[in-house]
Amino acid sequence: MPPKKRSVTIQDVAKASGVSVSTVSRVLNGKVDVADETQARIVGVIAKLGYTSNLAARSMRSHKKNLIGLVVPDIGFPYSIEIMKGINQAIAESTYDLLVYTTGDVQKSEAASHEQHYVSLLNNSLTDGVIIVASAASDFITNAPIVAVDPHALKPNYPSVQGTNYHGALDIMDYLLGLGHRHIGFICGRPEINSAGRRLQGYRDALTRAGVEVDESLIVPGDFTTPGGRERGLQLLSLANPPTAIFAANDQSAIGVFQAAEERGLRVPQDLSIVGFDNITEAKYLGLTTIDQRLAEMGYVAVQMLLKLIKNEPIDALVHKMPTQLLVRSSCGAPSRP
């Protein structure tokens, strides 16, 4: 077995650059009192040797870390990807870098404790502040600022960016009712998530407001995933009197309903209308009528809020409400039967 290579140290960089360790340190910490020629030489040596300074050690020496933490449950989930697009844009426009932590699974147990651990780790040593996507914890013990995007809790004890889930659900239900649908199925989201509850309440209230009795057999549990949407879609389509339209609590679930309809030999929208919520990229190519929650903009705004807090500047409100918008595409039509 070949011997392990020794890590490059700051002393190695100083020796190769012909300067003192303190001069290298000043360059690493962004000090402006180092001559341009000397700084360029040091930066070149750092790149050549592959030296990487220890973030935690640097942060202990300086109050300004120029680093923002991001805690996200699953970076591969389309919902998370859309939010991260906006975060990435805001980071690109700033002088900050981004450090990402993920549990790798939107449904992993003990999510709140994982988040609290990550926030404590990041804000106590590495970062100037943290953004949490779909936070499960209602509170955090931290001295540095945090901002959540679409938190699970109704009233978290920290700043957040939230969509108008209830009004979005009303809008999409009013659209289906306007097409003549009265037998509308609903696939719920995860029950512990506030936004899922608000969408369900919007479904119920829209029916009541239209004088349509709520049929509990048309409301089925869901988990915001495509396999879950397929399974629950098949369940609804197996009813003696199946729905003429299905409202899935998010686009991922709605994609599963498309799969269920195909398995049953149903045409969309001639035999079944389908709607979702979120407006992920895949929704456009499926022709899915959905509610645009402006996820990328939510991520962008969250970074702007966090940067203000880092600079001790006031934010407009503890909760930033992001208006939703109905996007009508080709997945809906008038009911083929009463």
PAKOL-133718 format. One record per atom (N, C-alpha, C): residue in three letters; x, y, z. Coordinates in steps of 0.001 Angstrom, whole numbers, plus 500000, padded with zeros to 6 digits. Layout:
<nodes>
alaXYZ/...
</nodes>
This chain:
<nodes>
met500842498807500000/met500000500000500000/met500883501252500000/pro500652502177499037/pro501490503381498975/pro501246504252500199/pro502284504970500657/pro502109505832501822/pro501141506977501535/lys500402507403502567/lys499471508502502402/lys500233509800502181/lys499702510624501287/lys500320511905501041/lys500038512852502208/arg501060513621502578/arg500895514586503656/arg500066515764503158/ser499151516235503978/ser498336517384503614/ser499188518630503470/val498865519444502494/val499576520705502298/val499179521663503412/thr500157522298504021/thr499902523210505133/thr500115524655504698/ile499684525555505542/ile499883526979505266/ile501370527324505287/gln502152526558506072/gln503597526758506090/gln504213526421504732/asp503680525359504085/asp504165524981502754/asp503898526097501747/val502706526679501830/val502337527760500918/val503257528969501136/ala503495529307502403/ala504346530454502725/ala505771530247502192/lys506304529044502370/lys507671528747501924/lys507782528839500412/ala506796528239499712/ala506832528245498248/ala506610529647497684/ser505915530489498424/ser505629531856497968/ser506709532839498364/gly507582532430499292/gly508628533315499753/gly508123534419500649/val507058534131501404/val506484535123502318/val506263534467503675/ser505835535263504640/ser505560534729505967/ser504198534055506010/val503998533212507036/val502714532548507247/val501610533588507470/ser501952534666508189/ser500935535687508463/ser500466536369507187/thr501355536514506207/thr500962537124504934/thr499999536213504174/val500290534913504146/val499379533962503515/val498021534000504214/ser498068534047505530/ser496827534089506308/ser496001535316505964/arg496668536441505751/arg495948537676505431/arg495284537565504062/val495928536916503130/val495329536713501810/val494117535794501913/leu494251534718502678/leu493146533766502841/leu491933534412503494/asn492167535382504358/asn491076536030505071/asn490600537312504402/gly491034537528503152/gly490505538634502370/gly491004540000502769/lys492140540076503428/lys492684541374503814/lys493181542111502562/val493068543446502589/val493398544229501395/val494756544914501499/asp495498544631502561/asp496771545321502761/asp497964544513502268/val497736543581501340/val498808542795500741/val498970543255499299/ala500208543505498880/ala500470543992497524/ala499871543050496479/asp499363543644495386/asp498700542849494344/asp499609541764493791/glu500860542098493550/glu501801541119492993/glu502023539967493966/thr502164540292495250/thr502359539252496274/thr501118538387496399/gln499970539028496392/gln498713538280496511/gln498542537328495340/ala498826537802494124/ala498697536958492929/ala499640535764493016/arg500880535985493520/arg501841534891493654/arg501345533851494655/ile500799534305495773/ile500296533384496806/ile499116532580496277/val498189533262495592/val497015532575495029/val497456531515494024/gly498473531828493231/gly498983530858492268/gly499581529638492940/val500330529859494026/val500922528744494776/val499837527887495418/ile498825528537495958/ile497710527803496585/ile497066526877495571/ala496828527400494365/ala496205526576493316/ala497117525434492892/lys498428525729492772/lys499389524712492328/lys499536523593493352/leu499601523947494629/leu499791522936495678/leu498495522250496093/gly497352522861495734/gly496069522278496132/gly495761522492497594/tyr496189523626498130/tyr495964523906499556/tyr494528524350499795/thr493902523796500825/thr492572524222501251/thr492630524535502729/ser492239525751503093/ser492254526129504503/ser491068525532505225/asn491165525365506504/asn490099524796507324/asn489048525861507618/leu487811525622507168/leu486758526616507320/leu486487526942508774/ala486426525928509600/ala486127526156511015/ala487201526998511664/ala488487526703511333/ala489583527467511921/ala489544528910511460/arg489245529114510193/arg489164530471509675/arg488036531242510342/ser486894530586510553/ser485750531274511131/ser485997531663512575/met486848530899513260/met487180531243514639/met488048532496514704/arg488795532753513606/arg489683533902513587/arg489000535160513061/ser487833534974512427/ser487165536119511820/ser485670536034512032/his485058537163512344/his483608537183512521/his482888537100511180/lys483569537426510100/lys482958537398508778/lys483396536158508028/lys482466535258507801/lys482802533982507171/lys482474533962505686/asn481529534838505268/asn481093534890503871/asn480603533533503385/leu479923532825504256/leu479423531498503930/leu478014531334504497/ile477111530877503657/ile475726530614504065/ile475486529113504024/gly474828528596505041/gly474488527180505084/gly473096526935504522/leu472911525794503894/leu471604525382503385/leu471321523970503872/val470234523800504590/val469798522481505054/val468564522112504250/val468663521048503464/val467573520649502569/val467372519139502692/pro466119518662502770/pro465888517236503018/pro466335516306501898/asp466221516742500637/asp466570515856499522/asp466882516719498313/ile468160516821497941/ile468542517694496837/ile468120517138495486/gly467668515884495424/gly467221515297494170/gly465726515406493951/phe464980515868494959/phe463532515981494865/phe463195517212494020/pro462322517099492997/pro462046518235492111/pro461659519511492840/tyr460889519380493897/tyr460500520542494719/tyr461740521257495259/ser462689520488495792/ser463914521068496335/ser464765521695495241/ile464812521053494093/ile465609521570492978/ile465126522950492562/glu463798523125492490/glu463253524420492092/glu463624525505493090/ile463534525207494378/ile463894526187495402/ile465384526519495324/met466199525495495097/met467653525700495041/met468064526535493833/lys467268526533492778/lys467570527388491629/lys467563528856492048/gly466556529235492832/gly466471530606493297/gly467562530945494299/ile467862529995495179/ile468949530198496145/ile470265530387495413/asn470503529552494414/asn471742529643493643/asn471873530999492959/gln470771531505492397/gln470810532803491729/gln471180533913492715/ala470551533872493902/ala470832534900494910/ala472269534825495407/ile472781533611495575/ile474171533438496009/ile475125533977494944/ala474809533700493670/ala475656534166492569/ala475735535690492531/glu474665536350492947/glu474619537811492940/glu475257538422494189/ser475606537582495161/ser476156538075496425/ser477658537811496498/thr478255538158497628/thr479673537869497853/thr479853536617498711/tyr478762535878498912/tyr478774534713499795/tyr478885533414499006/asp479398532387499657/asp479395531034499125/asp478337530225499865/leu478074529024499364/leu477006528196499922/leu477541526832500323/leu477136526382501505/leu477490525056502003/leu476198524287502239/val476047523123501598/val474782522390501622/val474869521143502498/tyr473877520960503356/tyr473710519742504136/tyr472378519113503745/thr472352517797503594/thr471109517118503258/thr471022515773503967/thr469805515379504321/thr469578514051504902/thr469369513021503803/gly469112513510502565/gly468976512607501434/gly467614511977501268/asp466641512342502113/asp465326511709502036/asp464296512648502659/val463282513036501872/val462268513960502384/val461412513323503473/gln461418511998503578/gln460564511331504556/gln461351510685505690/lys462628511018505814/lys463446510414506862/lys462912510791508241/ser462913509834509145/ser462417510075510500/ser463381510970511271/glu462874511565512345/glu463656512459513209/glu464241513635512432/ala463464514139511470/ala463944515250510648/ala464236516474511489/ala463387516767512467/ala463576517960513288/ala464899517921514039/ser465235516777514624/ser466480516665515378/ser467690516778514454/his467579516240513225/his468664516370512244/his468880517844511908/glu467788518567511662/glu467886519984511330/glu468529520772512465/gln468086520512513683/gln468632521227514832/gln470122520965514985/his470537519727514699/his471963519378514770/his472751520133513700/tyr472242520128512465/tyr472943520788511371/tyr473039522290511600/val471936522901512033/val471935524350512270/val472931524702513370/ser472956523909514428/ser473904524146515514/ser475342524023515018/leu475595523014514204/leu476939522789513666/leu477369523932512756/leu476475524344511857/leu476818525375510885/leu476931526753511516/asn475931527134512281/asn475888528495512801/asn476836528731513974/asn477306527685514602/asn478231527868515712/asn479694527850515290/ser479978527489514026/ser481378527411513638/ser481677527828512205/leu480771527569511276/leu481123527703509875/leu480464528862509140/thr479194529116509395/thr478427530008508536/thr477955531272509241/asp477578532251508420/asp477012533495508939/asp475513533368509161/gly474892532377508558/gly473463532158508681/gly473071530921507905/val471843530445508119/val471396529192507508/val469988529344506928/ile469789528730505760/ile468467528594505157/ile468034527139505295/ile466801526924505720/ile466280525569505896/ile465076525392504981/val465107524374504141/val463996524091503233/val463061523079503881/ala461763523422503911/ala460743522554504494/ala461116522119505906/ser461432523085506749/ser461890522788508109/ser460816522086508930/ala461238521055509641/ala460324520301510505/ala460330520818511937/ala461459521361512377/ala461574521868513748/ala460873523216513869/ser460216523440514993/ser459498524700515213/ser460391525759515837/asp461555525355516347/asp462447526312516990/asp463881525802516916/phe464831526732516995/phe466249526390516965/phe466981527214518011/ile468008526628518594/ile468869527355519523/ile470116527756518760/thr470204529029518409/thr471333529504517607/thr471475531002517763/asn472698531484517682/asn472948532923517762/asn472929533579516392/ala473189532805515354/ala473201533331513996/ala471808533225513380/pro471491534070512413/pro470139534077511844/pro469835532854510982/ile468558532504510919/ile468076531446510036/ile466796531922509355/val466538531401508167/val465305531670507426/val464841530353506825/ala463556530066506944/ala463013528817506409/ala462195529080505150/val462230528113504235/val461376528133503052/val460327527044503221/asp459058527444503219/asp457946526497503325/asp458072525593504558/pro458119526174505765/pro458261525358506979/pro457036524495507240/his457250523381507931/his456139522494508278/his455216523131509302/ala455787523861510250/ala454997524444511340/ala454187525633510838/leu453016525830511437/leu452135526930511045/leu452740528275511424/lys453272528367512647/lys453861529617513124/lys455237529335513734/pro456245529133512905/pro457592528854513437/pro458161530086514134/asn459101529851515035/asn459715530946515784/asn460946531502515083/tyr460861531649513778/tyr461961532197512994/tyr461394532709511675/pro462098533593510987/pro461589534141509720/pro461410533047508670/ser460440533248507778/ser460174532223506762/ser459541532833505520/val459621532060504436/val458945532376503183/val457927531274502948/gln456663531647502784/gln455598530656502668/gln454693530990501488/gly454196529950500826/gly453241530137499748/gly451834530289500296/thr450949530857499494/thr449550530994499898/thr448804529718499493/asn449078528669500227/asn448578527333499877/asn447052527239499866/tyr446426527839500858/tyr444964527774500966/tyr444311528447499756/his444757529646499420/his444159530370498298/his444464529680496974/gly445639529076496865/gly445959528328495665/gly445016527148495471/ala444721526436496565/ala443790525309496494/ala442385525781496125/leu441960526912496670/leu440652527468496302/leu440601527778494807/asp441674528385494290/asp441697528768492875/asp441585527560491958/ile442323526503492270/ile442310525348491374/ile441004524573491492/met440409524582492682/met439100523946492848/met438013524735492132/asp438075526053492222/asp437092526881491515/asp437180526646490012/tyr438391526415489522/tyr438572526130488104/tyr437892524806487726/leu438120523763488518/leu437487522465488240/leu435969522553488349/leu435506523236489371/leu434055523397489543/leu433456524183488381/gly434207525170487888/gly433742525959486749/gly433637525145485472/leu434446524082485367/leu434368523182484208/leu433179522234484314/gly432551522194485495/gly431390521327485689/gly431649520121486569/his432868519959487075/his433185518821487936/his432541518996489317/arg431931517935489791/arg431359517923491133/arg431866516722491935/his432388515726491240/his432897514509491874/his434423514538491764/ile435050515253492688/ile436488515542492596/ile437237514811493706/gly438198513978493322/gly439023513288494306/gly440158514176494787/phe440658513893495986/phe441776514661496527/phe442795513716497149/ile444045513817496695/ile445141513037497275/ile445927513970498189/cys445909513693499471/cys446523514571500470/cys448054514534500386/gly448659515496501061/gly450095515484501272/gly450391514868502623/arg451629514969503055/arg452004514403504357/arg451316515187505471/pro450649514510506398/pro449803515187507380/pro450526516113508337/glu451825515890508558/glu452559516728509504/glu452977518064508911/ile452729518263507626/ile453179519476506944/ile452034520481506846/asn452289521685507304/asn451269522725507338/asn450681523007505957/ser451546523096504931/ser451054523420503590/ser450088522359503072/ala450319521103503420/ala449418520032502987/ala448036520206503612/gly448010520577504882/gly446749520809505559/gly445993521987504978/arg446713523043504603/arg446073524225504022/arg445465523898502653/arg446115523044501891/arg445577522661500582/arg444319521807500744/leu444332520910501713/leu443150520101501979/leu441987520983502422/gln442277521959503273/gln441208522850503740/gln440641523667502591/gly441495524082501672/gly441022524807500499/gly440109523947499639/tyr440449522678499488/tyr439607521723498750/tyr438231521618499395/arg438218521428500703/arg436944521281501417/arg436091522551501322/asp436723523679501574/asp435966524933501602/asp435433525322500236/ala436184525015499187/ala435711525329497835/ala434453524535497501/leu434437523263497881/leu433249522442497650/leu432057522983498434/thr432270523279499697/thr431183523789500548/thr430656525107500005/arg431546525975499595/arg431148527280499064/arg430330527133497784/ala430601526055497009/ala429863525813495761/ala428595525009495988/gly428307524665497257/gly427102523905497564/gly427228522430497243/val428470521925497175/val428716520508496887/val429099519812498189/glu428403518745498508/glu428691518005499743/glu430059517327499638/val430831517417500716/val432144516779500746/val431977515278500937/asp432474514498499987/asp432415513039500043/asp433765512540500590/glu433760512054501824/glu435011511649502474/glu435694510483501765/ser434928509691501016/ser435541508563500304/ser436439509039499162/leu436280510308498766/leu437087510858497686/leu438375511509498193/ile438562511512499508/ile439773512083500105/ile440651510934500600/val441855510809500034/val442730509694500393/val444086510247500857/pro444761509517501744/pro446074509977502226/pro447118509930501119/gly448160510735501267/gly449242510751500293/gly450558511094500968/asp451636511052500203/asp452950511316500790/asp453827512220499921/phe453220512892498940/phe453934513829498068/phe454889513136497100/thr454792511824496904/thr455685511122495986/thr454912510589494786/thr455623510323493695/thr454976509780492495/thr454427508366492729/pro455187507451493363/pro454606506128493642/pro453358506220494517/gly453387507124495490/gly452216507303496343/gly451040507838495558/gly451287508754494637/gly450217509301493813/gly449615508243492905/arg450461507372492364/arg449947506279491525/arg449064505351492339/glu449548504960493520/glu448794504031494361/glu447440504613494752/arg447436505877495180/arg446181506492495603/arg445294506837494419/gly445896507102493274/gly445106507325492075/gly444344506068491686/leu445032504930491744/leu444366503655491450/leu443244503377492442/gln443474503758493708/gln442447503574494737/gln441196504377494403/leu441370505626494008/leu440221506468493676/leu439520505971492407/leu440278505535491436/leu439689505078490178/leu439025503717490309/ser439258503045491444/ser438635501744491688/ser437302501868492407/leu436930503065492808/leu435654503273493495/leu434491502936492566/ala433377502558493155/ala432185502243492355/ala431758503448491524/asn431917504633492108/asn431635505879491389/asn432908506727491421/pro433847506456490521/pro435144507132490572/pro435019508621490244/pro435975509403490670/pro435930510845490402/pro436138511163488929/thr435591512299488499/thr435816512777487132/thr437064513643487058/ala437532514077488242/ala438752514878488314/ala439476514525489611/ile440803514596489594/ile441593514337490803/ile442546515502491030/phe442475516055492223/phe443370517120492671/phe444434516465493557/ala445652516406493057/ala446770515868493842/ala447453517027494555/ala447821516824495816/ala448336517912496646/ala449690518440496201/asn450375517736495301/asn451577518307494675/asn451769517662493308/asp452653518235492507/asp452846517758491137/asp453412516348491087/gln454291516014492046/gln454850514663492061/gln453731513625492183/ser452787513877493076/ser451643512966493224/ser450797512952491958/ala450637514118491335/ala449835514208490112/ala450445513372488985/ile451770513339488919/ile452435512494487917/ile452069511034488148/gly451987510627489409/gly451556509275489731/gly450130509003489281/val449257510026489340/val447873509861488883/val447839509661487369/phe448713510353486644/phe448822510127485202/phe449138508652484938/gln450060508093485729/gln450428506690485558/gln449238505769485841/ala448496506095486901/ala447320505289487251/ala446269505343486144/ala446061506524485583/ala445076506673484502/ala445481505852483283/glu446764505873482960/glu447257505099481819/glu447053503605482047/glu447321503149483274/glu447120501736483591/glu445664501326483446/arg444767502245483726/arg443331501954483617/arg442781502225482226/gly443643502636481327/gly443200502899479954/gly442363504160479834/leu442555505113480735/leu441795506366480712/leu442579507457479994/arg441867508276479249/arg442488509385478544/arg442396510649479404/val443463511426479358/val443501512709480064/val443548513810478994/pro442584514724478956/pro441531514976479954/pro440152514436479575/gln440058513682478469/gln438737513267478007/gln437982512440479052/asp438697511501479712/asp438057510633480698/asp438325511079482138/leu439421511759482358/leu439798512160483714/leu440608513448483664/ser440220514412484481/ser440993515645484621/ser441929515508485824/ile443129516042485685/ile444134515938486752/ile444737517316486991/val444872517694488269/val445550518939488631/val446546518655489747/gly447558519513489833/gly448574519367490865/gly448818520671491596/phe450001520779492181/phe450363521970492958/phe451885522033493044/asp452482523163492734/asp453920523478492853/asp454492524049491569/asn454088523481490420/asn454643523862489120/asn456129523539489021/ile456470522273489237/ile457833521809488992/ile458055521718487485/thr459282521575487058/thr459614521590485632/thr458843520542484841/glu458691519350485405/glu458011518261484698/glu456545518581484397/ala455937519443485206/ala454511519761485029/ala454252520381483665/lys455142521231483227/lys454966521908481932/lys454942520905480791/tyr455843519926480837/tyr455951518983479721/tyr454841517942479729/leu454206517751480878/leu453048516858480951/leu451759517575480570/gly451818518897480466/gly450602519667480232/gly449724519702481471/leu450342519618482651/leu449595519541483907/leu449124520917484356/thr447822521039484535/thr447262522233485166/thr447641522204486639/thr448187523299487118/thr448731523284488472/thr448717524679489073/ile449160524761490313/ile449341526040490987/ile450832526338491049/asp451204527470490476/asp452599527899490522/asp452861528515491896/gln453694527846492683/gln454025528329494010/gln455256529241493979/arg455846529405492762/arg457016530265492570/arg458144529841493509/leu458472528551493423/leu459451527966494336/leu460832528608494206/ala461269528843492976/ala462582529455492789/ala462619530844493417/glu461543531593493247/glu461486532930493838/glu461471532861495365/met460840531824495907/met460850531643497355/met462276531457497862/gly463066530662497154/gly464455530463497531/gly465252531742497426/tyr465005532507496368/tyr465711533770496162/tyr465398534752497286/val464127534891497610/val463706535820498662/val464278535406500013/ala464334534106500267/ala464877533616501543/ala466328534062501724/val467114533996500661/val468507534445500743/val468564535943501009/gln467718536711500315/gln467700538159500536/gln467346538498501977/met466380537788502542/met466015538005503941/met467178537675504867/leu467847536552504587/leu468951536123505446/leu470109537117505393/leu470417537620504213/leu471513538579504082/leu471223539850504877/lys469966540280504885/lys469597541450505689/lys469809541171507171/leu469406539991507608/leu469568539634509021/leu471046539544509400/ile471858539002508504/ile473296538904508767/ile473907540292508948/lys473402541250508162/lys473920542624508216/lys473207543474509277/asn472359542811510073/asn471594543507511115/asn470670544572510546/glu470156544311509352/glu469183545206508737/glu467775544654508975/pro466777545513509103/pro465408545033509345/pro464820544347508118/ile464000543334508340/ile463267542694507241/ile461825543186507279/asp461152543124506149/asp459801543687506044/asp458801542991506957/ala458929541677507086/ala457990540913507917/ala458627539596508316/leu458166539031509434/leu458691537745509886/leu458315536636508907/val457137536773508284/val456674535803507284/val456467536523505959/his457171536086504935/his456974536627503590/his456019535698502848/lys454850536211502483/lys453851535414501775/lys454071535523500275/met454294534382499631/met454497534351498191/met453171534017497500/pro452600534941496726/pro451315534671496076/pro451409533516495081/thr450385532699495037/thr450328531587494090/thr449545532005492845/gln449710531223491774/gln449033531537490515/gln448570530255489838/leu447322530255489365/leu446781529116488628/leu447350529108487215/leu447906527960486798/leu448408527778485445/leu447559526725484743/val446778527144483788/val445878526231483068/val446610525649481866/arg446676524313481843/arg447294523621480714/arg446277522631480135/ser446765521515479615/ser445872520633478841/ser445346519422479603/ser445565519349480921/ser445178518134481658/ser443744518155482179/cys442988519191481825/cys441611519299482342/cys440617519566481206/gly439415519061481421/gly438316519321480497/gly437011519144481238/ala435938519334480538/ala434620519140481149/ala434435517662481475/pro433670517346482530/pro433460515934482900/pro432709515176481804/ser433109513920481591/ser432475513107480554/ser431182512466481041/arg430912512583482350/arg429682512053482926/arg429327512907484147/pro428110512805484628/pro427692513614485775/pro428512513314487016/
</nodes>
